């Protein structure tokens, strides 16, 4: 017991390492990471502005897109500025409460984003399988309630994670986190004491969110494809499926990086630690960067409005 207490301590702060194993390259890594963050911020703010001013986009699908843009801004801003601070200034120190707050924001809004994708799948299901009732089922108030439900679910699911760490695991073997942000497992593995409850709870939440949400989304698309196959002409089928293209692309951009990162974390013991950390950062950066691009390319109104804004800006110069 004496050895246990000599080894373990209750730190007032943690030290984030950034990308462990790539310390000599971190100043160069700041260039792509900073550029990607800038693209994510500009892209998502552009989506919010375009949907706000373009009245033809005041529809459920684009309200959900605005929710995605806000979530992506929160996810990228909760991690990348701190990462850039580590790269540029070696500012890896983070207070325990700030670390747990960052952990909550990351996992909570990733959970909320999954919920919004599920709500978008429901929107596509109603729009295609029951188009005459689309405007009456998905009213503005219903869209708002779905968004609020996704947020509340994220808070209820993830809220206990930092609380369980704060209350159950106050002592740590080291205050150095071999990661670029306060990811749940990266913190829990440093703790002294029994962390099985934390591990089981984290895995359960991961199952409830990623597995059940993806199954529900897949089920909705099975019904959508069944309805599409019943249309009279191939042209009508392609046109109808085209309205789902942006949503399907965004879902793949969200779930595939998380699934790959999780599989490598669980089973890829031969994968170097820098790859683990880079993948963990990419799955928080890829959707915020590519979601605005995907929806801009595949949505005529958004694309035309952006071109119009660019033309006005060019004329003003």
Number of C-alpha atoms within 10 A of each C-alpha: 6 6 7 11 12 9 13 18 16 15 14 10 15 20 23 24 22 26 25 20 15 14 15 11 11 20 14 12 16 18 13 10 20 15 10 20 23 13 18 26 20 14 21 25 16 17 23 19 13 20 20 15 11 12 10 11 16 13 16 21 20 19 20 21 23 21 18 27 26 19 24 26 21 17 23 23 19 19 21 21 14 20 27 23 15 23 25 14 10 16 16 20 18 18 13 18 14 13 21 21 15 21 22 24 21 24 22 24 22 23 25 25 26 22 24 24 23 23 22 25 24 17 20 23 23 19 20 19 18 12 13 11 11 17 13 10 16 19 13 15 10 13 20 16 12 19 21 15 16 22 20 14 17 24 18 11 21 23 17 15 21 21 13 15 18 14 8 16 20 15 19 20 18 16 21 17 21 20 23 25 28 25 18 21 12 15 23 19 13 19 21 20 15 11 17 10 11 20 15 11 16 18 12 12 17 16 12 14 20 17 13 13 19 18 13 14 21 14 13 20 18 13 14 21 16 12 16 20 15 9 13 9 10 11 10 13 16 13 11 18 16 14 15 18 15 18 21 17 15 19 21 12 19 23 17 12 19 19 13 14 21 16 11 16 17 9 9 13 10 7 11 11 17 17 17 20 20 16 19 21 22 17 19 22 24 19 26 30 24 20 26 28 19 17 20 20 14 16 16 11 17 22 15 14 16 17 12 12 11 12 11 11 10 9 7 7 5
